[in-house]
Amino acid sequence: MRKLGIFIAAMACLVAQPVLAEIGRIKNVTSGVQVLRDGRTITARPGLRLEEGDVVTTGRRSRVGITLSDDTRMALGPNGRITLDEYEYDRRRQTGRSVTSINRGSLGITSGNITRTGRDRMRVRTPTSTLGVRGTTFVVEVSG
């Protein structure tokens, strides 16, 4: 009976833990790219799963390519820093929303399926403005 009680308590702890869903992956990377997640620094490598809230930074000579689950593609150039603030995408219903902040550097984006689900479902924030994206390829550059 005691073992059953321990098992039930352990399962309750697992169920209570929030499950962070993968929102995308690192597609390609040069050295010097890091992902900051929950106070930890992770060295970026191809295939690394990305989660909502991750901060991706590049060094002086590094670049990174990212593909999100709705097929949005991003390319962050040298000395860049982006935050994947909010992201949700329902592949079955083809609906979702995305908010990405670029704090510095150059970010090229080819929007994916989220932009087809409604106006301004994808947003890109800079220190001075917010862009509502309706489906396109574009580059945002933040200097300073």
VEXDREN-2710 file (C-alpha; in Angstrom, 1 decimal):
% VEXDREN-2710
k/r/px/py/pz
1/MET/0.0/0.0/0.0
2/ARG/2.9/2.3/0.8
3/LYS/4.4/1.8/-2.7
4/LEU/1.1/2.7/-4.3
5/GLY/0.9/5.9/-2.3
6/ILE/4.5/6.9/-3.4
7/PHE/3.6/6.0/-7.0
8/ILE/0.5/8.2/-6.9
9/ALA/2.4/11.1/-5.3
10/ALA/5.2/10.8/-7.9
11/MET/2.6/10.8/-10.8
12/ALA/0.9/13.8/-9.3
13/CYS/4.2/15.7/-9.3
14/LEU/4.7/14.8/-13.0
15/VAL/1.2/15.9/-14.0
16/ALA/1.7/19.2/-12.1
17/GLN/4.9/20.1/-14.0
18/PRO/4.3/22.5/-16.9
19/VAL/5.2/21.0/-20.2
20/LEU/7.1/23.3/-22.4
21/ALA/6.4/22.7/-26.0
22/GLU/8.9/22.8/-28.7
23/ILE/8.2/25.8/-30.9
24/GLY/11.0/25.3/-33.4
25/ARG/14.6/24.3/-33.9
26/ILE/18.0/25.7/-34.7
27/LYS/18.5/24.9/-38.4
28/ASN/22.1/26.0/-38.9
29/VAL/24.7/27.8/-36.8
30/THR/28.2/29.1/-36.7
31/SER/30.3/29.1/-33.5
32/GLY/29.5/31.6/-30.8
33/VAL/25.7/31.3/-30.7
34/GLN/23.9/30.8/-27.4
35/VAL/20.4/30.2/-26.2
36/LEU/19.5/31.5/-22.8
37/ARG/16.7/29.5/-21.1
38/ASP/15.5/29.8/-17.5
39/GLY/18.9/31.3/-16.3
40/ARG/20.9/28.6/-18.2
41/THR/23.2/29.2/-21.2
42/ILE/23.0/26.5/-23.9
43/THR/25.4/26.4/-26.8
44/ALA/23.4/26.4/-30.0
45/ARG/23.8/23.5/-32.4
46/PRO/21.7/22.3/-35.4
47/GLY/18.6/20.5/-34.2
48/LEU/18.4/22.2/-30.8
49/ARG/14.8/22.5/-29.7
50/LEU/13.6/26.0/-29.0
51/GLU/10.9/27.0/-26.4
52/GLU/8.8/30.0/-25.8
53/GLY/10.8/32.6/-23.9
54/ASP/14.2/31.5/-25.2
55/VAL/16.7/34.3/-25.9
56/VAL/19.0/33.6/-28.8
57/THR/22.3/35.6/-29.1
58/THR/25.1/35.7/-31.7
59/GLY/28.7/36.8/-31.3
60/ARG/30.8/39.1/-33.4
61/ARG/31.2/36.6/-36.2
62/SER/28.4/34.2/-35.8
63/ARG/25.0/33.7/-37.4
64/VAL/22.1/31.3/-36.7
65/GLY/19.1/30.0/-38.8
66/ILE/15.9/29.1/-37.0
67/THR/12.8/27.3/-38.3
68/LEU/9.6/27.6/-36.3
69/SER/6.8/24.9/-36.3
70/ASP/4.6/27.0/-38.7
71/ASP/7.5/27.1/-41.2
72/THR/8.6/30.6/-40.3
73/ARG/12.3/31.0/-41.1
74/MET/14.6/33.4/-39.3
75/ALA/18.2/34.3/-39.8
76/LEU/20.0/36.3/-37.1
77/GLY/23.2/38.0/-38.0
78/PRO/26.3/38.9/-36.0
79/ASN/26.0/40.6/-32.6
80/GLY/22.3/39.8/-32.5
81/ARG/19.8/39.2/-29.7
82/ILE/16.2/38.0/-30.1
83/THR/13.6/36.8/-27.6
84/LEU/11.0/34.3/-28.7
85/ASP/8.4/36.0/-26.4
86/GLU/5.2/34.3/-27.3
87/TYR/4.4/31.5/-29.7
88/GLU/1.6/29.1/-30.2
89/TYR/0.6/27.2/-33.3
90/ASP/-2.1/24.6/-33.9
91/ARG/-0.9/22.6/-36.9
92/ARG/-4.2/20.8/-37.2
93/ARG/-6.3/24.0/-37.3
94/GLN/-3.6/26.1/-38.9
95/THR/-4.0/28.9/-36.3
96/GLY/-1.7/30.6/-34.0
97/ARG/0.2/33.8/-33.0
98/SER/3.8/34.8/-32.6
99/VAL/5.7/37.6/-30.9
100/THR/9.5/38.0/-31.3
101/SER/11.6/40.8/-29.9
102/ILE/14.8/41.9/-31.6
103/ASN/17.0/43.8/-29.2
104/ARG/20.0/44.2/-31.4
105/GLY/21.4/43.0/-34.7
106/SER/19.9/42.1/-38.0
107/LEU/17.0/39.6/-38.3
108/GLY/15.7/38.3/-41.6
109/ILE/12.3/36.6/-41.6
110/THR/10.3/34.7/-44.1
111/SER/6.9/34.4/-42.5
112/GLY/5.2/31.0/-42.2
113/ASN/1.6/29.7/-41.8
114/ILE/0.7/31.9/-38.8
115/THR/0.5/35.0/-41.0
116/ARG/-2.2/33.3/-43.1
117/THR/-4.5/32.8/-40.1
118/GLY/-5.4/36.5/-39.6
119/ARG/-4.2/40.1/-39.5
120/ASP/-1.2/40.8/-37.4
121/ARG/-1.0/37.3/-35.9
122/MET/2.8/37.6/-36.1
123/ARG/4.5/40.6/-34.5
124/VAL/8.1/41.7/-34.3
125/ARG/9.1/44.1/-31.6
126/THR/12.0/46.4/-31.6
127/PRO/13.1/48.8/-28.8
128/THR/11.1/51.6/-30.5
129/SER/8.3/49.9/-32.5
130/THR/6.1/46.8/-33.1
131/LEU/5.6/45.5/-36.6
132/GLY/2.4/43.5/-37.5
133/VAL/3.3/41.0/-40.2
134/ARG/0.9/39.9/-42.8
135/GLY/3.0/37.4/-44.8
136/THR/6.2/38.4/-46.4
137/THR/10.0/38.2/-46.4
138/PHE/11.7/41.2/-44.6
139/VAL/14.7/42.3/-42.6
140/VAL/14.7/44.2/-39.3
141/GLU/17.9/45.9/-38.1
142/VAL/18.4/47.3/-34.6
143/SER/21.7/49.1/-34.0
144/GLY/23.2/50.4/-30.8
END
